[in-house]
C-alpha cells in the first residue's frame, strides 16, 4: 500500500498491546501495595523497572513504612496523591513529600534512605516508579529533583482536560520540571472529563504505559477500553490518544527512552552484569554507599 504525502506526515497511533492489574505485594517493613511493573506478570518495560501503587486509609497497611535501605543504578520517582511521606538519606538529605508533590531521586552509585509515612491516620495514596539509568550513569553522584504540588505546571484544554506535567513537554508546549536527558522521560497526570480526549506525541524510541487511576479510559484512535486500576502497555508508534467511555477518567501517562542494555537486578540494585550486583552488595556491606 502506498501512503499519500499527508498520511506519511501523520504520526502513527499507538494501540494498546496488553493490560495488567498488577499483583498485591508487601515491601519495606510491611507496606501493602500493588506492584504493577516489576511483577512475575510484567518484569519490566525497558527502561521502566518497577511501578508500585500504594493506597490505603488503614494505617496498618502503611505505618511501618520503608526503613533504611539502599539503591544503586537507577532513579526512583515518588508521586503522592494523598498523605505525606518523609524522606531521609545517609548523606543528610531530608524532606517531606506532600500531596501533588514529586521526588525524583537519581540513586546513581548509591544512597541509603528511609521513606516513612508522616501520618498515623488517614489516606496515603501514591506511586513509586523506578526508571533505569544507562551504564554510563549508573555510578554517578546521587541527585534529587524535588517539586511541591504548586510548582508542577497544569495545562487546561478547552474540553476540560487537565494535564499535570511532571516531566516532558506536551504537544501544546507545557514542560515539566523533572529532567533526565538520557531517558527523556514523560510523566503526566491526565484528568479527563467525560467526552474529553488527550493526544500526545511519544517518539518511537520510547516505551510507553498508561495507568488508569480513576474511571475507564480508552486508548488509541480506534478506542480500546482500559479498565480502572489497570496498566496498559502501548505498542510501537509515535502518538498516544486517550479518551473516556462516558465517565470522567484520570490516568498516569509515562514514557521513557528504551536503553536496550543488559539488566542485572537484585532487590534495590539494578546494574548491567551480575558481577556489578555482587560489587553493590560488597560496597553496601562495607559502608561504601
Ligand atoms: Fe527507596
py3Dmol code that shows the C-alpha trace and the ligand (Angstrom):
import py3Dmol

protein = """\
ATOM      1  CA  UNK A   1       0.000   0.000   0.000  1.00  0.00           C
ATOM      2  CA  UNK A   2       1.343   3.444  -0.809  1.00  0.00           C
ATOM      3  CA  UNK A   3       0.915   6.305   1.609  1.00  0.00           C
ATOM      4  CA  UNK A   4      -0.124   9.717   0.417  1.00  0.00           C
ATOM      5  CA  UNK A   5       2.085  12.655   1.362  1.00  0.00           C
ATOM      6  CA  UNK A   6      -0.445  13.617   4.026  1.00  0.00           C
ATOM      7  CA  UNK A   7      -0.546  10.140   5.592  1.00  0.00           C
ATOM      8  CA  UNK A   8       3.233   9.995   5.601  1.00  0.00           C
ATOM      9  CA  UNK A   9       3.398  13.042   7.886  1.00  0.00           C
ATOM     10  CA  UNK A  10       0.792  11.772  10.350  1.00  0.00           C
ATOM     11  CA  UNK A  11       2.263  10.178  13.472  1.00  0.00           C
ATOM     12  CA  UNK A  12       1.430   6.508  13.831  1.00  0.00           C
ATOM     13  CA  UNK A  13      -1.060   5.922  16.631  1.00  0.00           C
ATOM     14  CA  UNK A  14      -0.006   3.574  19.437  1.00  0.00           C
ATOM     15  CA  UNK A  15      -2.586   0.851  20.089  1.00  0.00           C
ATOM     16  CA  UNK A  16      -2.945  -0.975  23.387  1.00  0.00           C
ATOM     17  CA  UNK A  17      -0.663  -4.033  23.371  1.00  0.00           C
ATOM     18  CA  UNK A  18      -1.544  -5.530  26.767  1.00  0.00           C
ATOM     19  CA  UNK A  19      -3.093  -4.793  30.138  1.00  0.00           C
ATOM     20  CA  UNK A  20      -2.396  -5.905  33.713  1.00  0.00           C
ATOM     21  CA  UNK A  21      -3.952  -5.084  37.103  1.00  0.00           C
ATOM     22  CA  UNK A  22      -0.647  -5.783  38.881  1.00  0.00           C
ATOM     23  CA  UNK A  23      -0.401  -8.023  41.934  1.00  0.00           C
ATOM     24  CA  UNK A  24      -0.886  -7.399  45.661  1.00  0.00           C
ATOM     25  CA  UNK A  25       2.526  -7.152  47.326  1.00  0.00           C
ATOM     26  CA  UNK A  26       4.229  -6.049  50.514  1.00  0.00           C
ATOM     27  CA  UNK A  27       7.513  -4.177  50.707  1.00  0.00           C
ATOM     28  CA  UNK A  28       9.597  -2.176  53.151  1.00  0.00           C
ATOM     29  CA  UNK A  29       8.604  -3.095  56.714  1.00  0.00           C
ATOM     30  CA  UNK A  30       5.217  -4.377  55.563  1.00  0.00           C
ATOM     31  CA  UNK A  31       3.635  -1.692  53.389  1.00  0.00           C
ATOM     32  CA  UNK A  32       0.791  -3.169  51.380  1.00  0.00           C
ATOM     33  CA  UNK A  33       0.838  -2.081  47.776  1.00  0.00           C
ATOM     34  CA  UNK A  34       0.003  -3.126  44.250  1.00  0.00           C
ATOM     35  CA  UNK A  35       3.053  -3.975  42.142  1.00  0.00           C
ATOM     36  CA  UNK A  36       2.139  -3.036  38.614  1.00  0.00           C
ATOM     37  CA  UNK A  37       5.533  -3.285  36.877  1.00  0.00           C
ATOM     38  CA  UNK A  38       8.272  -5.478  38.337  1.00  0.00           C
ATOM     39  CA  UNK A  39       6.000  -8.459  38.974  1.00  0.00           C
ATOM     40  CA  UNK A  40       6.155 -12.016  37.622  1.00  0.00           C
ATOM     41  CA  UNK A  41       3.465 -10.977  35.102  1.00  0.00           C
ATOM     42  CA  UNK A  42       5.309  -7.887  33.879  1.00  0.00           C
ATOM     43  CA  UNK A  43       9.005  -7.937  34.716  1.00  0.00           C
ATOM     44  CA  UNK A  44       9.891  -4.581  33.138  1.00  0.00           C
ATOM     45  CA  UNK A  45       9.063  -2.286  30.254  1.00  0.00           C
ATOM     46  CA  UNK A  46      12.583  -1.090  29.368  1.00  0.00           C
ATOM     47  CA  UNK A  47      13.614   1.292  30.913  1.00  0.00           C
ATOM     48  CA  UNK A  48      10.681   1.191  33.391  1.00  0.00           C
ATOM     49  CA  UNK A  49      11.783  -1.296  36.057  1.00  0.00           C
ATOM     50  CA  UNK A  50       9.027  -1.061  38.641  1.00  0.00           C
ATOM     51  CA  UNK A  51       5.750   0.720  39.322  1.00  0.00           C
ATOM     52  CA  UNK A  52       4.080   0.435  42.720  1.00  0.00           C
ATOM     53  CA  UNK A  53       0.728   1.925  43.711  1.00  0.00           C
ATOM     54  CA  UNK A  54       0.023   2.317  47.409  1.00  0.00           C
ATOM     55  CA  UNK A  55      -3.411   3.378  48.557  1.00  0.00           C
ATOM     56  CA  UNK A  56      -4.969   2.809  51.961  1.00  0.00           C
ATOM     57  CA  UNK A  57      -6.715   4.664  54.751  1.00  0.00           C
ATOM     58  CA  UNK A  58      -5.813   1.860  57.179  1.00  0.00           C
ATOM     59  CA  UNK A  59      -2.564   2.833  58.970  1.00  0.00           C
ATOM     60  CA  UNK A  60      -1.752  -0.870  59.479  1.00  0.00           C
ATOM     61  CA  UNK A  61      -1.181  -1.039  55.718  1.00  0.00           C
ATOM     62  CA  UNK A  62       1.457   1.705  55.633  1.00  0.00           C
ATOM     63  CA  UNK A  63       2.597   2.848  59.089  1.00  0.00           C
ATOM     64  CA  UNK A  64       5.736   0.662  59.158  1.00  0.00           C
ATOM     65  CA  UNK A  65       6.993   2.463  56.058  1.00  0.00           C
ATOM     66  CA  UNK A  66      10.296   1.824  54.351  1.00  0.00           C
ATOM     67  CA  UNK A  67      13.086   1.910  56.982  1.00  0.00           C
ATOM     68  CA  UNK A  68      16.683   2.497  55.794  1.00  0.00           C
ATOM     69  CA  UNK A  69      17.508   0.590  52.600  1.00  0.00           C
ATOM     70  CA  UNK A  70      19.935   1.125  49.708  1.00  0.00           C
ATOM     71  CA  UNK A  71      19.506   1.828  45.998  1.00  0.00           C
ATOM     72  CA  UNK A  72      22.057   1.787  43.184  1.00  0.00           C
ATOM     73  CA  UNK A  73      21.918   2.136  39.426  1.00  0.00           C
ATOM     74  CA  UNK A  74      18.556   3.755  38.657  1.00  0.00           C
ATOM     75  CA  UNK A  75      16.080   6.525  39.538  1.00  0.00           C
ATOM     76  CA  UNK A  76      13.058   6.417  41.845  1.00  0.00           C
ATOM     77  CA  UNK A  77      10.127   8.751  41.212  1.00  0.00           C
ATOM     78  CA  UNK A  78       7.651   9.157  44.072  1.00  0.00           C
ATOM     79  CA  UNK A  79       4.378  10.947  43.295  1.00  0.00           C
ATOM     80  CA  UNK A  80       1.907  11.432  46.126  1.00  0.00           C
ATOM     81  CA  UNK A  81      -1.818  11.998  45.624  1.00  0.00           C
ATOM     82  CA  UNK A  82      -2.749  11.952  49.330  1.00  0.00           C
ATOM     83  CA  UNK A  83      -0.858  11.826  52.619  1.00  0.00           C
ATOM     84  CA  UNK A  84       2.719  12.763  53.492  1.00  0.00           C
ATOM     85  CA  UNK A  85       5.993  10.840  53.289  1.00  0.00           C
ATOM     86  CA  UNK A  86       9.255  11.813  54.970  1.00  0.00           C
ATOM     87  CA  UNK A  87      12.449  11.002  53.150  1.00  0.00           C
ATOM     88  CA  UNK A  88      15.872  10.912  54.795  1.00  0.00           C
ATOM     89  CA  UNK A  89      19.198   9.654  53.424  1.00  0.00           C
ATOM     90  CA  UNK A  90      22.682   8.831  54.696  1.00  0.00           C
ATOM     91  CA  UNK A  91      24.146  11.988  53.137  1.00  0.00           C
ATOM     92  CA  UNK A  92      21.979  14.229  55.333  1.00  0.00           C
ATOM     93  CA  UNK A  93      19.319  14.965  52.748  1.00  0.00           C
ATOM     94  CA  UNK A  94      15.813  15.125  54.206  1.00  0.00           C
ATOM     95  CA  UNK A  95      12.404  16.288  53.059  1.00  0.00           C
ATOM     96  CA  UNK A  96       8.669  15.671  53.140  1.00  0.00           C
ATOM     97  CA  UNK A  97       6.649  14.828  50.032  1.00  0.00           C
ATOM     98  CA  UNK A  98       3.123  16.249  50.230  1.00  0.00           C
ATOM     99  CA  UNK A  99       0.003  15.687  48.095  1.00  0.00           C
ATOM    100  CA  UNK A 100       0.643  16.607  44.464  1.00  0.00           C
ATOM    101  CA  UNK A 101       4.385  16.650  45.095  1.00  0.00           C
ATOM    102  CA  UNK A 102       7.127  14.675  43.419  1.00  0.00           C
ATOM    103  CA  UNK A 103      10.526  13.451  44.477  1.00  0.00           C
ATOM    104  CA  UNK A 104      12.699  12.386  41.549  1.00  0.00           C
ATOM    105  CA  UNK A 105      15.742  10.692  43.038  1.00  0.00           C
ATOM    106  CA  UNK A 106      18.740   9.608  40.993  1.00  0.00           C
ATOM    107  CA  UNK A 107      20.334   6.935  43.165  1.00  0.00           C
ATOM    108  CA  UNK A 108      23.378   6.667  40.906  1.00  0.00           C
ATOM    109  CA  UNK A 109      26.278   4.938  42.689  1.00  0.00           C
ATOM    110  CA  UNK A 110      24.204   4.603  45.805  1.00  0.00           C
ATOM    111  CA  UNK A 111      22.273   6.028  48.688  1.00  0.00           C
ATOM    112  CA  UNK A 112      20.793   4.533  51.827  1.00  0.00           C
ATOM    113  CA  UNK A 113      17.487   6.124  52.711  1.00  0.00           C
ATOM    114  CA  UNK A 114      14.219   5.740  54.556  1.00  0.00           C
ATOM    115  CA  UNK A 115      10.761   6.620  53.273  1.00  0.00           C
ATOM    116  CA  UNK A 116       8.286   6.856  56.139  1.00  0.00           C
ATOM    117  CA  UNK A 117       4.656   7.983  56.300  1.00  0.00           C
ATOM    118  CA  UNK A 118       4.420  11.334  58.087  1.00  0.00           C
ATOM    119  CA  UNK A 119       0.983  10.470  59.461  1.00  0.00           C
ATOM    120  CA  UNK A 120      -0.577   7.851  61.679  1.00  0.00           C
ATOM    121  CA  UNK A 121      -4.109   8.092  60.310  1.00  0.00           C
ATOM    122  CA  UNK A 122      -5.896   8.974  57.102  1.00  0.00           C
ATOM    123  CA  UNK A 123      -5.400   8.178  53.462  1.00  0.00           C
ATOM    124  CA  UNK A 124      -1.974   7.533  51.952  1.00  0.00           C
ATOM    125  CA  UNK A 125      -2.079   7.286  48.198  1.00  0.00           C
ATOM    126  CA  UNK A 126       0.638   7.488  45.593  1.00  0.00           C
ATOM    127  CA  UNK A 127       3.039   5.830  43.216  1.00  0.00           C
ATOM    128  CA  UNK A 128       6.684   4.911  43.049  1.00  0.00           C
ATOM    129  CA  UNK A 129       8.270   4.358  39.656  1.00  0.00           C
ATOM    130  CA  UNK A 130      11.804   3.080  39.015  1.00  0.00           C
ATOM    131  CA  UNK A 131      13.471   4.197  35.789  1.00  0.00           C
ATOM    132  CA  UNK A 132      16.713   2.569  34.744  1.00  0.00           C
ATOM    133  CA  UNK A 133      19.891   4.560  34.088  1.00  0.00           C
ATOM    134  CA  UNK A 134      22.229   3.833  31.173  1.00  0.00           C
ATOM    135  CA  UNK A 135      25.511   2.057  32.028  1.00  0.00           C
ATOM    136  CA  UNK A 136      27.371   5.366  31.719  1.00  0.00           C
ATOM    137  CA  UNK A 137      25.267   6.936  34.522  1.00  0.00           C
ATOM    138  CA  UNK A 138      24.809   4.073  36.980  1.00  0.00           C
ATOM    139  CA  UNK A 139      27.726   5.208  39.154  1.00  0.00           C
ATOM    140  CA  UNK A 140      27.071   8.963  39.062  1.00  0.00           C
ATOM    141  CA  UNK A 141      26.707  11.001  42.230  1.00  0.00           C
ATOM    142  CA  UNK A 142      23.226  10.770  43.793  1.00  0.00           C
ATOM    143  CA  UNK A 143      20.937  13.665  42.916  1.00  0.00           C
ATOM    144  CA  UNK A 144      17.466  14.901  43.857  1.00  0.00           C
ATOM    145  CA  UNK A 145      14.849  16.833  41.925  1.00  0.00           C
ATOM    146  CA  UNK A 146      12.041  17.779  44.300  1.00  0.00           C
ATOM    147  CA  UNK A 147       8.869  19.645  43.433  1.00  0.00           C
ATOM    148  CA  UNK A 148       5.930  20.529  45.600  1.00  0.00           C
ATOM    149  CA  UNK A 149       2.480  20.356  44.054  1.00  0.00           C
ATOM    150  CA  UNK A 150       2.262  24.097  43.369  1.00  0.00           C
ATOM    151  CA  UNK A 151       5.361  24.068  41.155  1.00  0.00           C
ATOM    152  CA  UNK A 152       4.126  21.377  38.766  1.00  0.00           C
ATOM    153  CA  UNK A 153       2.527  23.073  35.742  1.00  0.00           C
ATOM    154  CA  UNK A 154      -1.054  22.253  34.788  1.00  0.00           C
ATOM    155  CA  UNK A 155      -2.285  22.509  31.239  1.00  0.00           C
ATOM    156  CA  UNK A 156      -6.017  23.053  30.718  1.00  0.00           C
ATOM    157  CA  UNK A 157      -7.622  22.181  27.403  1.00  0.00           C
ATOM    158  CA  UNK A 158     -10.831  23.719  26.010  1.00  0.00           C
ATOM    159  CA  UNK A 159     -12.662  20.410  26.531  1.00  0.00           C
ATOM    160  CA  UNK A 160     -11.884  20.477  30.261  1.00  0.00           C
ATOM    161  CA  UNK A 161      -8.948  18.051  30.276  1.00  0.00           C
ATOM    162  CA  UNK A 162      -6.283  18.966  32.837  1.00  0.00           C
ATOM    163  CA  UNK A 163      -2.742  17.656  32.493  1.00  0.00           C
ATOM    164  CA  UNK A 164      -0.217  17.948  35.321  1.00  0.00           C
ATOM    165  CA  UNK A 165       3.212  17.821  33.716  1.00  0.00           C
ATOM    166  CA  UNK A 166       5.903  16.343  35.958  1.00  0.00           C
ATOM    167  CA  UNK A 167       8.354  15.570  33.147  1.00  0.00           C
ATOM    168  CA  UNK A 168       8.407  16.012  29.391  1.00  0.00           C
ATOM    169  CA  UNK A 169       6.663  18.530  27.138  1.00  0.00           C
ATOM    170  CA  UNK A 170       3.050  18.335  25.970  1.00  0.00           C
ATOM    171  CA  UNK A 171       2.188  18.870  22.317  1.00  0.00           C
ATOM    172  CA  UNK A 172       0.785  22.266  23.376  1.00  0.00           C
ATOM    173  CA  UNK A 173       4.169  23.206  24.844  1.00  0.00           C
ATOM    174  CA  UNK A 174       3.858  22.787  28.629  1.00  0.00           C
ATOM    175  CA  UNK A 175       7.149  21.490  30.065  1.00  0.00           C
ATOM    176  CA  UNK A 176       7.504  19.690  33.366  1.00  0.00           C
ATOM    177  CA  UNK A 177      10.317  20.466  35.800  1.00  0.00           C
ATOM    178  CA  UNK A 178      11.908  16.990  36.124  1.00  0.00           C
ATOM    179  CA  UNK A 179      14.663  16.174  33.644  1.00  0.00           C
ATOM    180  CA  UNK A 180      16.835  13.214  32.676  1.00  0.00           C
ATOM    181  CA  UNK A 181      18.425  13.718  29.240  1.00  0.00           C
ATOM    182  CA  UNK A 182      19.457  10.082  28.799  1.00  0.00           C
ATOM    183  CA  UNK A 183      15.916   8.663  29.005  1.00  0.00           C
ATOM    184  CA  UNK A 184      13.869  11.804  28.112  1.00  0.00           C
ATOM    185  CA  UNK A 185      11.056  10.796  30.472  1.00  0.00           C
ATOM    186  CA  UNK A 186       7.424  11.826  30.079  1.00  0.00           C
ATOM    187  CA  UNK A 187       5.342  11.738  33.287  1.00  0.00           C
ATOM    188  CA  UNK A 188       1.852  13.249  33.020  1.00  0.00           C
ATOM    189  CA  UNK A 189      -1.163  13.041  35.348  1.00  0.00           C
ATOM    190  CA  UNK A 190      -4.093  13.389  32.941  1.00  0.00           C
ATOM    191  CA  UNK A 191      -7.658  14.129  34.156  1.00  0.00           C
ATOM    192  CA  UNK A 192     -10.362  13.843  31.502  1.00  0.00           C
ATOM    193  CA  UNK A 193     -13.994  14.886  31.996  1.00  0.00           C
ATOM    194  CA  UNK A 194     -16.465  12.624  30.210  1.00  0.00           C
ATOM    195  CA  UNK A 195     -16.060  13.053  26.470  1.00  0.00           C
ATOM    196  CA  UNK A 196     -12.679  14.797  26.613  1.00  0.00           C
ATOM    197  CA  UNK A 197      -9.636  13.493  24.766  1.00  0.00           C
ATOM    198  CA  UNK A 198      -5.900  13.974  25.058  1.00  0.00           C
ATOM    199  CA  UNK A 199      -3.318  13.335  22.397  1.00  0.00           C
ATOM    200  CA  UNK A 200       0.445  13.344  22.847  1.00  0.00           C
ATOM    201  CA  UNK A 201       3.385  12.610  20.600  1.00  0.00           C
ATOM    202  CA  UNK A 202       5.623   9.976  22.168  1.00  0.00           C
ATOM    203  CA  UNK A 203       8.634   9.139  19.979  1.00  0.00           C
ATOM    204  CA  UNK A 204       9.032   5.581  18.711  1.00  0.00           C
ATOM    205  CA  UNK A 205      12.286   5.390  20.699  1.00  0.00           C
ATOM    206  CA  UNK A 206      10.217   5.388  23.909  1.00  0.00           C
ATOM    207  CA  UNK A 207       8.435   2.682  25.857  1.00  0.00           C
ATOM    208  CA  UNK A 208       5.008   3.944  26.903  1.00  0.00           C
ATOM    209  CA  UNK A 209       2.486   2.887  29.549  1.00  0.00           C
ATOM    210  CA  UNK A 210      -0.786   4.279  30.894  1.00  0.00           C
ATOM    211  CA  UNK A 211      -2.109   3.531  34.386  1.00  0.00           C
ATOM    212  CA  UNK A 212      -5.803   4.206  34.881  1.00  0.00           C
ATOM    213  CA  UNK A 213      -6.254   5.813  38.312  1.00  0.00           C
ATOM    214  CA  UNK A 214      -9.977   6.536  38.125  1.00  0.00           C
ATOM    215  CA  UNK A 215     -12.759   5.874  35.638  1.00  0.00           C
ATOM    216  CA  UNK A 216     -12.425   3.907  32.445  1.00  0.00           C
ATOM    217  CA  UNK A 217     -10.156   5.206  29.713  1.00  0.00           C
ATOM    218  CA  UNK A 218      -9.885   4.410  26.080  1.00  0.00           C
ATOM    219  CA  UNK A 219      -6.611   4.125  24.247  1.00  0.00           C
ATOM    220  CA  UNK A 220      -5.968   4.581  20.577  1.00  0.00           C
ATOM    221  CA  UNK A 221      -7.618   6.150  17.555  1.00  0.00           C
ATOM    222  CA  UNK A 222      -9.744   3.026  17.441  1.00  0.00           C
ATOM    223  CA  UNK A 223     -10.649   3.232  21.129  1.00  0.00           C
ATOM    224  CA  UNK A 224      -9.861   0.184  23.233  1.00  0.00           C
ATOM    225  CA  UNK A 225     -11.043   0.322  26.868  1.00  0.00           C
ATOM    226  CA  UNK A 226      -8.535   0.296  29.728  1.00  0.00           C
ATOM    227  CA  UNK A 227     -10.347  -0.637  32.962  1.00  0.00           C
ATOM    228  CA  UNK A 228      -9.889   1.281  36.223  1.00  0.00           C
ATOM    229  CA  UNK A 229      -6.658   0.458  38.094  1.00  0.00           C
ATOM    230  CA  UNK A 230      -5.097  -1.347  35.199  1.00  0.00           C
ATOM    231  CA  UNK A 231      -1.867  -0.656  33.400  1.00  0.00           C
ATOM    232  CA  UNK A 232      -1.905  -0.524  29.640  1.00  0.00           C
ATOM    233  CA  UNK A 233       1.335  -1.178  27.780  1.00  0.00           C
ATOM    234  CA  UNK A 234       1.235   0.599  24.452  1.00  0.00           C
ATOM    235  CA  UNK A 235       2.519  -0.772  21.188  1.00  0.00           C
ATOM    236  CA  UNK A 236       5.018   0.857  18.846  1.00  0.00           C
ATOM    237  CA  UNK A 237       4.056   4.164  17.295  1.00  0.00           C
ATOM    238  CA  UNK A 238       4.543   7.880  17.660  1.00  0.00           C
ATOM    239  CA  UNK A 239       1.386   9.215  19.292  1.00  0.00           C
ATOM    240  CA  UNK A 240      -0.864   8.335  22.224  1.00  0.00           C
ATOM    241  CA  UNK A 241      -4.591   9.048  22.093  1.00  0.00           C
ATOM    242  CA  UNK A 242      -6.592   8.927  25.340  1.00  0.00           C
ATOM    243  CA  UNK A 243     -10.359   9.170  25.700  1.00  0.00           C
ATOM    244  CA  UNK A 244     -13.183   8.269  28.086  1.00  0.00           C
ATOM    245  CA  UNK A 245     -16.145   5.896  27.964  1.00  0.00           C
ATOM    246  CA  UNK A 246     -18.686   8.487  29.095  1.00  0.00           C
ATOM    247  CA  UNK A 247     -17.467   8.984  32.661  1.00  0.00           C
ATOM    248  CA  UNK A 248     -14.616  11.143  33.946  1.00  0.00           C
ATOM    249  CA  UNK A 249     -11.263   9.370  33.982  1.00  0.00           C
ATOM    250  CA  UNK A 250      -7.783  10.007  35.291  1.00  0.00           C
ATOM    251  CA  UNK A 251      -4.501   8.319  34.467  1.00  0.00           C
ATOM    252  CA  UNK A 252      -0.741   8.477  34.558  1.00  0.00           C
ATOM    253  CA  UNK A 253       0.889   8.609  31.128  1.00  0.00           C
ATOM    254  CA  UNK A 254       4.508   7.509  31.478  1.00  0.00           C
ATOM    255  CA  UNK A 255       7.123   7.065  28.769  1.00  0.00           C
ATOM    256  CA  UNK A 256      10.907   6.892  28.585  1.00  0.00           C
ATOM    257  CA  UNK A 257      13.561   6.114  26.005  1.00  0.00           C
ATOM    258  CA  UNK A 258      14.485   2.445  25.795  1.00  0.00           C
ATOM    259  CA  UNK A 259      18.059   1.670  26.814  1.00  0.00           C
ATOM    260  CA  UNK A 260      18.414  -1.763  25.196  1.00  0.00           C
ATOM    261  CA  UNK A 261      21.196  -2.690  27.620  1.00  0.00           C
ATOM    262  CA  UNK A 262      21.596  -5.892  29.668  1.00  0.00           C
ATOM    263  CA  UNK A 263      19.800  -5.709  33.024  1.00  0.00           C
ATOM    264  CA  UNK A 264      21.055  -7.498  36.139  1.00  0.00           C
ATOM    265  CA  UNK A 265      18.833  -6.761  39.127  1.00  0.00           C
ATOM    266  CA  UNK A 266      18.602  -7.927  42.664  1.00  0.00           C
ATOM    267  CA  UNK A 267      16.305  -6.146  45.117  1.00  0.00           C
ATOM    268  CA  UNK A 268      17.341  -2.498  45.325  1.00  0.00           C
ATOM    269  CA  UNK A 269      20.299  -2.797  42.920  1.00  0.00           C
ATOM    270  CA  UNK A 270      19.904  -2.633  39.153  1.00  0.00           C
ATOM    271  CA  UNK A 271      23.116  -2.944  37.154  1.00  0.00           C
ATOM    272  CA  UNK A 272      24.246  -4.391  33.806  1.00  0.00           C
ATOM    273  CA  UNK A 273      26.109  -7.503  34.978  1.00  0.00           C
ATOM    274  CA  UNK A 274      25.929  -9.990  37.830  1.00  0.00           C
ATOM    275  CA  UNK A 275      29.466  -9.011  38.869  1.00  0.00           C
ATOM    276  CA  UNK A 276      28.266  -5.425  39.365  1.00  0.00           C
ATOM    277  CA  UNK A 277      25.429  -6.702  41.575  1.00  0.00           C
ATOM    278  CA  UNK A 278      27.923  -8.611  43.724  1.00  0.00           C
ATOM    279  CA  UNK A 279      30.034  -5.436  43.903  1.00  0.00           C
ATOM    280  CA  UNK A 280      26.957  -3.454  45.007  1.00  0.00           C
ATOM    281  CA  UNK A 281      26.337  -5.890  47.890  1.00  0.00           C
ATOM    282  CA  UNK A 282      30.023  -5.722  48.857  1.00  0.00           C
ATOM    283  CA  UNK A 283      30.025  -1.910  48.778  1.00  0.00           C
ATOM    284  CA  UNK A 284      26.812  -1.735  50.811  1.00  0.00           C
ATOM    285  CA  UNK A 285      28.110  -4.149  53.465  1.00  0.00           C
ATOM    286  CA  UNK A 286      31.377  -2.216  53.648  1.00  0.00           C
ATOM    287  CA  UNK A 287      29.512   1.100  54.115  1.00  0.00           C
ATOM    288  CA  UNK A 288      30.830   2.466  50.829  1.00  0.00           C
ATOM    289  CA  UNK A 289      27.423   3.942  49.842  1.00  0.00           C
TER     290      UNK A 289
END
"""
ligand_1 = """\
1
LIG
Fe 13.727 3.575 48.471
"""
view = py3Dmol.view(width=600, height=400)
view.addModel(protein, "pdb")
view.setStyle({"model": 0}, {"cartoon": {"style": "trace"}})
view.addModel(ligand_1, "xyz")
view.setStyle({"model": 1}, {"stick": {}})
view.zoomTo()
view.show()
